[in-house]
C-alpha cells in the first residue's frame, strides 16, 4: 500500500512505518544516553566539589583550634585524674 505526500512523492506504508520506528527507537536511545551522561556529570561534579572542599580544609591552618584542642585534652586528663582520686 502506498500514499502520496503534499509534494506528490509516493511512499509505501511499510517503509514509512519502519522509518518512524527507527526514528522513534533512535530518539529513545539518544534520550537514554543523554540521561545517563547527565547522571555521570552530576556524580563527577559532586566528587569534584568534595575534593575541592577537602583541599580547602586541608590548606587551612587553625592555630587557635589546635590550642583549644590541647586545652580540652588537658581538661579531660584533669577530670579523669580527679574522678580517680575521688572514687
C-alpha beads as a LAMMPS data file, in Angstrom:
LAMMPS data file: protein, C-alpha beads

87 atoms
86 bonds

1 atom types
1 bond types

-500.0 500.0 xlo xhi
-500.0 500.0 ylo yhi
-500.0 500.0 zlo zhi

Masses

1 110.0

Atoms # bond

1 1 1 0.000 0.000 0.000
2 1 1 1.323 3.461 -0.852
3 1 1 0.299 7.066 -0.470
4 1 1 1.431 10.466 -1.711
5 1 1 2.606 13.305 0.475
6 1 1 1.930 17.020 -0.082
7 1 1 4.828 17.178 -2.529
8 1 1 3.362 14.383 -4.610
9 1 1 6.041 11.916 -3.582
10 1 1 4.858 8.333 -3.307
11 1 1 5.649 6.405 -0.128
12 1 1 4.997 2.843 0.809
13 1 1 3.317 2.410 4.166
14 1 1 5.648 -0.353 5.346
15 1 1 8.738 1.722 4.594
16 1 1 7.236 4.734 6.325
17 1 1 6.375 2.708 9.445
18 1 1 9.881 1.244 9.533
19 1 1 11.332 4.753 9.225
20 1 1 9.130 6.035 12.075
21 1 1 10.006 3.016 14.255
22 1 1 13.700 3.501 13.573
23 1 1 13.472 7.246 14.318
24 1 1 11.496 6.569 17.499
25 1 1 13.920 3.953 18.823
26 1 1 16.893 6.131 17.937
27 1 1 15.366 9.080 19.809
28 1 1 14.668 6.830 22.827
29 1 1 18.242 5.535 22.756
30 1 1 19.565 9.080 22.405
31 1 1 17.410 10.216 25.322
32 1 1 18.642 7.333 27.498
33 1 1 22.253 8.103 26.638
34 1 1 21.747 11.799 27.410
35 1 1 20.125 10.952 30.766
36 1 1 22.981 8.614 31.698
37 1 1 25.549 11.235 30.704
38 1 1 23.742 13.812 32.855
39 1 1 23.860 11.395 35.810
40 1 1 27.584 10.835 35.247
41 1 1 28.269 14.576 35.035
42 1 1 26.295 15.187 38.247
43 1 1 28.325 12.495 40.005
44 1 1 31.559 13.979 38.716
45 1 1 30.547 17.456 39.862
46 1 1 29.696 16.076 43.304
47 1 1 33.049 14.294 43.549
48 1 1 34.851 17.393 42.303
49 1 1 33.070 19.541 44.918
50 1 1 34.063 17.130 47.698
51 1 1 37.685 17.099 46.556
52 1 1 37.724 20.891 46.326
53 1 1 36.271 21.259 49.832
54 1 1 38.809 18.783 51.220
55 1 1 41.655 20.693 49.575
56 1 1 40.423 23.964 51.033
57 1 1 40.109 22.474 54.521
58 1 1 43.493 20.770 54.353
59 1 1 45.160 24.053 53.374
60 1 1 43.696 25.986 56.311
61 1 1 45.713 26.499 59.440
62 1 1 43.832 26.633 62.726
63 1 1 46.302 27.621 65.446
64 1 1 43.501 28.703 67.815
65 1 1 41.652 25.463 67.226
66 1 1 44.766 23.418 67.939
67 1 1 45.249 25.400 71.159
68 1 1 41.637 24.717 72.206
69 1 1 42.065 21.004 71.442
70 1 1 45.154 20.900 73.642
71 1 1 43.264 22.746 76.400
72 1 1 40.418 20.223 76.125
73 1 1 42.822 17.286 76.264
74 1 1 44.372 18.730 79.437
75 1 1 40.921 19.330 80.939
76 1 1 39.886 15.735 80.156
77 1 1 43.058 14.368 81.773
78 1 1 42.483 16.566 84.837
79 1 1 38.846 15.457 85.056
80 1 1 39.807 11.781 84.781
81 1 1 42.505 12.231 87.454
82 1 1 40.017 13.996 89.745
83 1 1 37.493 11.177 89.283
84 1 1 40.136 8.539 90.074
85 1 1 41.095 10.345 93.272
86 1 1 37.519 10.765 94.462
87 1 1 36.172 7.297 93.624

Bonds

1 1 1 2
2 1 2 3
3 1 3 4
4 1 4 5
5 1 5 6
6 1 6 7
7 1 7 8
8 1 8 9
9 1 9 10
10 1 10 11
11 1 11 12
12 1 12 13
13 1 13 14
14 1 14 15
15 1 15 16
16 1 16 17
17 1 17 18
18 1 18 19
19 1 19 20
20 1 20 21
21 1 21 22
22 1 22 23
23 1 23 24
24 1 24 25
25 1 25 26
26 1 26 27
27 1 27 28
28 1 28 29
29 1 29 30
30 1 30 31
31 1 31 32
32 1 32 33
33 1 33 34
34 1 34 35
35 1 35 36
36 1 36 37
37 1 37 38
38 1 38 39
39 1 39 40
40 1 40 41
41 1 41 42
42 1 42 43
43 1 43 44
44 1 44 45
45 1 45 46
46 1 46 47
47 1 47 48
48 1 48 49
49 1 49 50
50 1 50 51
51 1 51 52
52 1 52 53
53 1 53 54
54 1 54 55
55 1 55 56
56 1 56 57
57 1 57 58
58 1 58 59
59 1 59 60
60 1 60 61
61 1 61 62
62 1 62 63
63 1 63 64
64 1 64 65
65 1 65 66
66 1 66 67
67 1 67 68
68 1 68 69
69 1 69 70
70 1 70 71
71 1 71 72
72 1 72 73
73 1 73 74
74 1 74 75
75 1 75 76
76 1 76 77
77 1 77 78
78 1 78 79
79 1 79 80
80 1 80 81
81 1 81 82
82 1 82 83
83 1 83 84
84 1 84 85
85 1 85 86
86 1 86 87
